[in-house]
Amino acid sequence: MAKKWFTPKKEIPKKIYTSVGFITFLVVLGLWSLLSYSGLVNSLFLPTPTTVLATATKLFVSGEIFSDIGISFSRVFTGFLVAALIGIPLGILMGSLRIMEGAFEPIIGFIRYMPASAFIPLLILWIGLGETEKMSVIFLGTFFQLTLMVMDVTKNVQNDLIDVSYTLGAKNAQIFTKVILPASLPGIVDTLRITFGWAWTYLVVAEIVGASSGLGHMIMQASRFLQPDKIIVGILIIGLLGLITDIMFKSIYRASFSWMRKDGF
């Protein structure tokens, strides 16, 4: 039985799938506890789990953390939404039309290697230190990868489907709306799930300059005042928010594309 679990591409029971993830979590928590409670690592660098839990409880009971969560979520969501509204149509066109791929793929492929944080000084010069600047960092961190991933998804649509559609009398516009888009939609939703996770990783970068609120700002303030417990709480909250959005996209995927569902997704 155990041999089957390590066979490439073999399905395993849902119970086993869930259990190994839980065990991994316990191992990480156990290692953290060992290092912190034993004093092997100074509490200034690694506070204990109970200290972090106490700090988190204090922040939530006082209510001060909720405004930071709301502000950070609105920045991530808005920046990502704009990236998706532009990137999805452009990616579909690039994956469907060679002329669009030739026009945009080289420049997008070039810019995507540039770190979003490097654009912060320019963004400050161009649009100031307001909310738009922070959302723009999220946009730059996700737009180029999202567009190229959507392009790849669209390029994988089988040419046979398009050829048959033309044979049946479909026009170019109908090929996009009736064939390419429906066939690409599962992959596009999965791409959104992955890139939304990336958007959360750019949050601290977006809030590192000129911010007076948000989880990233809270983390940076805690760093200045040597509060590692508060830093870890902020990191864990960002991770939890990212996990929640990931679960939401998975639920949408399961509900919308049940025929493509695989165990564990």
Secondary structure in CASP SS format (residue, H / E / C, confidence):
PFRMAT SS
TARGET T0000
AUTHOR 0000-0000-0000
METHOD secondary structure of the structure
MODEL  1
M C 1.00
A H 1.00
K H 1.00
K H 1.00
W H 1.00
F C 1.00
T C 1.00
P C 1.00
K C 1.00
K C 1.00
E C 1.00
I C 1.00
P C 1.00
K H 1.00
K H 1.00
I H 1.00
Y H 1.00
T H 1.00
S H 1.00
V H 1.00
G H 1.00
F H 1.00
I H 1.00
T H 1.00
F H 1.00
L H 1.00
V H 1.00
V H 1.00
L H 1.00
G H 1.00
L H 1.00
W H 1.00
S H 1.00
L H 1.00
L H 1.00
S H 1.00
Y H 1.00
S C 1.00
G C 1.00
L C 1.00
V C 1.00
N C 1.00
S C 1.00
L C 1.00
F C 1.00
L C 1.00
P C 1.00
T C 1.00
P H 1.00
T H 1.00
T H 1.00
V H 1.00
L H 1.00
A H 1.00
T H 1.00
A H 1.00
T H 1.00
K H 1.00
L H 1.00
F H 1.00
V H 1.00
S H 1.00
G C 1.00
E H 1.00
I H 1.00
F H 1.00
S H 1.00
D H 1.00
I H 1.00
G H 1.00
I H 1.00
S H 1.00
F H 1.00
S H 1.00
R H 1.00
V H 1.00
F H 1.00
T H 1.00
G H 1.00
F H 1.00
L H 1.00
V H 1.00
A H 1.00
A H 1.00
L H 1.00
I H 1.00
G H 1.00
I H 1.00
P H 1.00
L H 1.00
G H 1.00
I H 1.00
L H 1.00
M H 1.00
G H 1.00
S H 1.00
L C 1.00
R H 1.00
I H 1.00
M H 1.00
E H 1.00
G H 1.00
A H 1.00
F H 1.00
E H 1.00
P H 1.00
I H 1.00
I H 1.00
G H 1.00
F H 1.00
I H 1.00
R C 1.00
Y C 1.00
M C 1.00
P C 1.00
A H 1.00
S H 1.00
A H 1.00
F H 1.00
I H 1.00
P H 1.00
L H 1.00
L H 1.00
I H 1.00
L H 1.00
W H 1.00
I H 1.00
G C 1.00
L C 1.00
G C 1.00
E H 1.00
T H 1.00
E H 1.00
K H 1.00
M H 1.00
S H 1.00
V H 1.00
I H 1.00
F H 1.00
L H 1.00
G H 1.00
T H 1.00
F H 1.00
F H 1.00
Q H 1.00
L H 1.00
T H 1.00
L H 1.00
M H 1.00
V H 1.00
M H 1.00
D H 1.00
V H 1.00
T H 1.00
K H 1.00
N C 1.00
V C 1.00
Q C 1.00
N H 1.00
D H 1.00
L H 1.00
I H 1.00
D H 1.00
V H 1.00
S H 1.00
Y H 1.00
T H 1.00
L C 1.00
G C 1.00
A C 1.00
K C 1.00
N H 1.00
A H 1.00
Q H 1.00
I H 1.00
F H 1.00
T H 1.00
K H 1.00
V H 1.00
I H 1.00
L H 1.00
P H 1.00
A H 1.00
S H 1.00
L H 1.00
P H 1.00
G H 1.00
I H 1.00
V H 1.00
D H 1.00
T H 1.00
L H 1.00
R H 1.00
I H 1.00
T H 1.00
F H 1.00
G H 1.00
W H 1.00
A H 1.00
W H 1.00
T H 1.00
Y C 1.00
L H 1.00
V H 1.00
V H 1.00
A H 1.00
E C 1.00
I C 1.00
V C 1.00
G C 1.00
A C 1.00
S C 1.00
S C 1.00
G C 1.00
L H 1.00
G H 1.00
H H 1.00
M H 1.00
I H 1.00
M H 1.00
Q H 1.00
A H 1.00
S H 1.00
R H 1.00
F C 1.00
L C 1.00
Q C 1.00
P H 1.00
D H 1.00
K H 1.00
I H 1.00
I H 1.00
V H 1.00
G H 1.00
I H 1.00
L H 1.00
I H 1.00
I H 1.00
G H 1.00
L H 1.00
L H 1.00
G H 1.00
L H 1.00
I H 1.00
T H 1.00
D H 1.00
I H 1.00
M H 1.00
F H 1.00
K H 1.00
S H 1.00
I H 1.00
Y H 1.00
R H 1.00
A H 1.00
S H 1.00
F C 1.00
S H 1.00
W H 1.00
M H 1.00
R C 1.00
K C 1.00
D C 1.00
G C 1.00
F C 1.00
END
